[in-house]
């Protein structure tokens, strides 16, 4: 087959798709593996790669909640941007480790969401991050996030076994 020939498989064939994780009792779980590219000279996962893994988990959580960031951005509505984060490293991940990212909704405001994310290996905590994402217009100004998005996060919070953070709705 030459590089110019199309794939013999049609896009509708039952091919593997990227794994988006799973939502279980209001918590999103996303699995990653530490590859050579993720490690530093000492053989442990470079600290900034946890940010990449957490971002991927948040993005896939949004997909599972039927939140289409790209469509909202392309329609000129806006998108989420990280406004604040605090990360704590507890133990190093190493090459070939299977890491489970856990994401919980903590607070939902009119224009922002606060999430807690934790990375585990074999049940042991590797890193924990609190992150606030703000919904911003295409010109970068804070904007109310779509009501359907707020509802999706409130449903997630309720499924996690705690009341939807209704008191936070009035806050940005």
N, C-alpha and C positions, 0 to 999 in steps of 0.2 A: 504494500500500500504506500503510495506516495504521500508526502505531506499535504498535497493539494486535494487529495480525495477526502470526501466527507466520511465521517464515522459510519460504519454499517448499522449502528444502533440508533434508533430514533429517540428523541428526547422523552418520549412517553414510555419507553421501555422501563422495566422495573430494575433500575440501576441504583446503587448505593447513593445516598444523599448525605450531606454533612449532618452530623448529629447535633441537635439543638438542645440536648439535655431533656430533663423531665421536671415537671412540677408535681410535687407530692405534698399534700397537706399545706399548701400555700408557700412552700419553699422550693426554689429552683435549684436543681442539681445539674452540674455540667462537668464532664470528665475531660481531662487533658493528660497528655503524657509529656514528660520532660525529655526533649530531644537534645542532641549534641549542640545544636544552634542556640539552645536556651541557657547553656552553661557558660561559666567564665573560666578563667585560667586555673582556678582551684578545683574545678569539677563540680561546683554547685550551681544551682540556677541563679543567674544574675538577677539582682533585686528588681530591676525595672520590668522584667518579664512577668512578674506577678501582676503588674498593671495591665499588661496585654491580655493575660488570661482572664482577669476580672472584667475587662472591657468586653471580651468575646462572650463571656457568660451573661453580662447585662444585655448585650445586643440580641443574643438568642432568647433570653427571657422575653424581651419585647416582641420578638417574632411569635413566640408561643402565646402571648397575650393578644395577638392580632393587631399589634401596634406597628404600623409601617412607617418607620422614620424616613426612608428614602422618598416615599410618596408625599409625605408631609413637607419635606424639604423642597421637592420638585414643584409642589403646588404653591410654594411661597408661604406656607403656614409657619414653618420653623422646625427646630430640632433640639434635642437635648445637648447640652454642653456641660462638662464637669466644672463646677464652680468651687468645690472644696473637697479635699480628701485628706484622710489621716490613715496611715498604714503602719502596722506593727508586725515585725518579723519575729517569729517564735522559734523556728527551726529551719534548717536548710533542706530544700528538695535537691535531689541529685539526678544524674543522667538515668533515664529510663523509668523513673518513678511514675506511678499512676497517681494523679492528683485530682481530688474531687473539690470543685468550687461550689459553695453553697451561697445563695443570694436570698436575702430577706428584705421585704419592704418594711421600713421603719416609720416613715412619716411622709404624707402626701400633702403638698400645699397647692395653691392655685397655679403657681408657676414653677414648682420644683418638687423633687422627690428626694428623700434620703433613704439610702440603702445600706445594709450591712452585708459584707461579703467575707467569707472565710475559706481558706484553702487547707485541705486535709490530705495526709498520706496515711493510709492504714488506720484511720481514726484519730491520728495525732495532729494537732494544730500546727500548721506551717506559717500562716500569715493571716492577719485580719485587717480589714479595711472598712472604714466608714466613708461613704461618698455621698455628696449632694450633687445632683444634676439639675440644672435650671433649663427651662424651656425658653429658647430665644428665637426671635424673629430672624429672617435672613440678614438683616443689618446688625444683628448681635444684641438687640435690646430684649430685656425680659418681656415675656408675653405669657398670658394664661395658657396652660396646656389644654389640649382638647378635652372636653368633658368625658368622652368615651375612654380616654387614657386614664383619667382620674378614677373613673369607675372600675377599670381593669385592675388598677393597683389596690383600690379599696377591697375588691373581691379577693384579691390575692392575700391581703392582710387578714380578712375575715376567715379565709380558709386555713390560715396559719394558726388559728385558735385564739386570736385576740381581736378585739373590736376594730373595725375600720377606724383609722385615726381621724374621726370627724372633727375633733377639736383643732386639728392641724390644717383643715381645709381653708380656714380664713387667713393662714399665714403664707407668705411667699416661699 
